[in-house]
Amino acid sequence: QVRLEESGGGWVQPGGSLRLHCGSSGTVFSGDIFAWYRQAPGKQRELVGTISSLGGRFLADPVAARFTISRDNAKNSADLQMDNLMPEDTGVYFCHLRRVSFNQEFWGPGTQVTVSS
């Protein structure tokens, strides 16, 4: 079992930056994939980006030019650096871990990000 917890959310003005951190407890395997999702009010949860232990990354088109995803394999953690934030980035951001080998997935409780002036 893996427990995930996000931190670093908050309020920021448009054009600002935030860095989200996902910490974990329990064993994280090298084949596990970290991901960040977000859910805006009244909308479905959507994928923001993913990162493997080898550094393979994916970022969704709306954020690819502004966000950076990283991972610390030694600390079993992942970060999401968000720059040039826009109001449409507002939502709850969730850390997710996919354990492909056992077809399991784990979610953090989420952290609120609000971008407004």
Buried (B, 14 or more C-beta within 10 A) or exposed (E): EBEBBBEBBEEBEEEBEBBBBBBBEEEBEEEBBBBBBBBBEEEEBEEBBBBBBEEEBBBBEBBEEBBBBBBEBEEBBBBBBBBEBBEEBBBBBBBBBBBEEEEEBBBBEBBEBBBEE
